[in-house]
Amino acid sequence: MVLVTDIFRLETLQPSDASNLSRLMISNGKRFQKYLPITLSQNISEDASKDYIKKKNSEIQNKTEFTFAIKDKDSNAIAGLVILKHLDYQSKLGEFAYCLGSKYSGNGWMTKSIKAVTNFAFSELQLNTLQIVVHKTNTESVNVAERSGFTWVKTLPKEYVSGKSTLDMELYELHKEAF
């Protein structure tokens, strides 16, 4: 477990979370489709979520990717995910991906979660730089990046494929010494 607050917990996914995870993805499908289509497609049913959780726990064991669930403390419902991916231990670099159900938006949960996983990445994994790549129209994600201490670095031309088009994305970074 990485973080516990009065309202939510941030922890690794468990096999028993499969129905909760699938429910989050399906109920927020429109919200997640544009920027998290792969994660969404891997959680379209409880069985698919079981496979996803098994894969994510294997990645944690191998230290190749870390996926954490944000869980409502009262209901134990999964409110969102924080994924630390594209880990390069030689360059001491990692990248965040994250999502939060609309029901839980606007309460600071994601910012607190990103800060907690940032602390984990810097202290436990010995990374020096973390990145967030976001589209400028995704204002909620931009706000999370900025509130978490990340600063805009540059625009990445044609960085992300969305359907039949490519999108320019914004790169935000946080360096260990600035945390």
C-alpha positions as CSV (number, residue, x, y, z in Angstrom):
1,M,0.0,0.0,0.0
2,V,1.3,3.4,-0.9
3,L,-1.2,5.8,0.6
4,V,-4.2,5.8,3.0
5,T,-6.3,8.9,3.7
6,D,-9.6,9.4,5.5
7,I,-11.4,9.1,2.2
8,F,-9.5,6.8,-0.1
9,R,-6.7,4.2,-0.3
10,L,-4.1,3.8,-3.0
11,E,-3.0,0.1,-3.4
12,T,-2.1,-2.6,-5.8
13,L,-5.0,-4.3,-7.6
14,Q,-6.2,-7.6,-6.2
15,P,-8.0,-10.4,-8.0
16,S,-11.1,-9.6,-6.0
17,D,-11.1,-6.1,-7.6
18,A,-12.0,-7.5,-11.1
19,S,-15.7,-6.7,-11.1
20,N,-15.1,-3.2,-9.5
21,L,-12.4,-2.4,-12.1
22,S,-14.6,-3.5,-15.0
23,R,-17.5,-1.5,-13.7
24,L,-15.3,1.6,-13.4
25,M,-14.1,1.2,-17.0
26,I,-17.5,0.5,-18.5
27,S,-19.3,3.2,-16.6
28,N,-16.7,5.8,-17.7
29,G,-16.1,4.3,-21.2
30,K,-16.7,7.6,-23.0
31,R,-14.5,9.5,-20.6
32,F,-11.6,7.0,-21.0
33,Q,-11.9,6.1,-24.7
34,K,-9.9,9.0,-26.1
35,Y,-6.8,8.8,-24.0
36,L,-6.9,5.3,-22.4
37,P,-8.3,3.1,-25.1
38,I,-6.0,0.1,-24.4
39,T,-6.7,0.1,-20.7
40,L,-10.4,0.4,-21.4
41,S,-10.4,-2.4,-23.9
42,Q,-8.5,-4.7,-21.5
43,N,-11.3,-4.3,-18.9
44,I,-14.6,-4.7,-20.8
45,S,-15.7,-7.6,-18.6
46,E,-15.0,-9.1,-15.2
47,D,-13.0,-11.9,-16.9
48,A,-10.9,-9.4,-18.9
49,S,-10.2,-7.4,-15.7
50,K,-9.0,-10.6,-14.0
51,D,-6.5,-11.1,-16.8
52,Y,-5.5,-7.4,-16.6
53,I,-4.9,-7.6,-12.8
54,K,-2.9,-10.8,-13.2
55,K,-0.7,-9.1,-15.8
56,K,-0.4,-5.9,-13.7
57,N,0.7,-7.8,-10.6
58,S,3.3,-9.7,-12.7
59,E,4.6,-6.4,-14.0
60,I,4.9,-5.2,-10.4
61,Q,6.9,-8.3,-9.4
62,N,9.2,-7.7,-12.4
63,K,9.4,-4.0,-11.6
64,T,8.5,-3.2,-15.3
65,E,5.3,-1.2,-14.5
66,F,3.4,-0.3,-11.4
67,T,-0.4,0.0,-11.4
68,F,-2.3,1.2,-8.3
69,A,-6.0,1.4,-7.7
70,I,-7.5,4.4,-6.0
71,K,-10.3,2.9,-3.8
72,D,-13.1,4.7,-2.0
73,K,-12.6,3.8,1.7
74,D,-16.3,3.6,2.4
75,S,-17.5,1.5,-0.5
76,N,-14.2,-0.2,-1.5
77,A,-15.2,0.8,-5.1
78,I,-12.3,1.5,-7.5
79,A,-12.4,5.2,-8.3
80,G,-9.4,5.3,-10.6
81,L,-5.9,4.0,-11.6
82,V,-2.4,5.4,-11.4
83,I,0.1,3.7,-13.7
84,L,3.8,4.2,-13.5
85,K,5.1,3.0,-16.9
86,H,7.9,3.2,-19.5
87,L,10.4,2.7,-16.7
88,D,14.0,3.1,-17.7
89,Y,16.2,2.3,-14.8
90,Q,19.3,3.2,-16.7
91,S,18.1,6.7,-17.5
92,K,16.2,6.8,-14.1
93,L,13.0,7.8,-15.9
94,G,9.3,6.9,-15.7
95,E,6.0,8.1,-17.0
96,F,2.5,8.4,-15.5
97,A,-0.8,7.5,-16.9
98,Y,-3.9,7.9,-14.8
99,C,-7.7,7.9,-14.9
100,L,-10.4,8.7,-12.4
101,G,-14.1,8.0,-12.6
102,S,-16.3,11.1,-13.1
103,K,-18.1,10.4,-9.8
104,Y,-14.8,11.0,-7.9
105,S,-13.5,14.0,-10.0
106,G,-12.7,17.3,-8.4
107,N,-11.8,16.2,-4.9
108,G,-8.0,16.1,-5.2
109,W,-7.7,12.3,-5.1
110,M,-5.7,12.1,-8.2
111,T,-3.2,14.8,-7.2
112,K,-2.7,13.2,-3.8
113,S,-2.2,9.8,-5.5
114,I,0.3,11.1,-8.1
115,K,2.3,12.7,-5.3
116,A,2.3,9.5,-3.3
117,V,3.4,7.4,-6.3
118,T,6.0,10.1,-7.1
119,N,7.4,9.7,-3.6
120,F,7.5,5.9,-4.2
121,A,9.2,6.3,-7.6
122,F,11.9,8.6,-6.2
123,S,12.6,6.9,-3.0
124,E,12.0,3.2,-3.7
125,L,12.7,2.9,-7.4
126,Q,15.5,5.6,-7.4
127,L,14.1,7.3,-10.4
128,N,15.2,10.9,-11.0
129,T,12.7,12.2,-13.6
130,L,9.0,11.5,-14.0
131,Q,6.9,12.5,-17.0
132,I,3.2,13.1,-17.8
133,V,2.2,13.2,-21.4
134,V,-1.2,14.9,-21.9
135,H,-3.3,16.5,-24.6
136,K,-3.8,20.2,-24.0
137,T,-7.6,19.8,-24.2
138,N,-7.5,17.4,-21.3
139,T,-7.6,20.2,-18.8
140,E,-8.3,17.9,-15.8
141,S,-5.1,16.0,-16.5
142,V,-3.1,19.2,-17.1
143,N,-4.3,20.5,-13.8
144,V,-3.3,17.3,-12.0
145,A,0.2,17.5,-13.6
146,E,0.6,21.1,-12.5
147,R,-0.8,20.6,-9.0
148,S,1.5,17.6,-8.5
149,G,4.5,19.9,-9.2
150,F,5.2,18.9,-12.8
151,T,6.2,21.7,-15.2
152,W,5.5,21.9,-18.9
153,V,8.6,21.1,-21.0
154,K,7.5,21.0,-24.6
155,T,4.9,20.0,-27.2
156,L,5.5,16.5,-28.7
157,P,4.3,16.7,-32.3
158,K,2.2,13.8,-33.5
159,E,2.9,11.8,-30.3
160,Y,-0.3,10.0,-29.9
161,V,-2.6,8.1,-32.3
162,S,-6.3,8.6,-31.5
163,G,-8.5,6.7,-34.0
164,K,-7.4,7.7,-37.5
165,S,-5.6,10.9,-36.4
166,T,-2.4,11.8,-34.6
167,L,-2.4,14.3,-31.8
168,D,0.3,16.7,-30.5
169,M,0.8,16.0,-26.8
170,E,2.3,18.2,-24.0
171,L,5.2,16.9,-22.0
172,Y,5.3,17.7,-18.3
173,E,8.2,16.7,-16.1
174,L,9.2,16.6,-12.4
175,H,12.8,16.1,-11.3
176,K,13.7,14.5,-8.0
177,E,15.6,17.5,-6.8
178,A,12.5,19.7,-7.3
179,F,10.2,17.3,-5.3
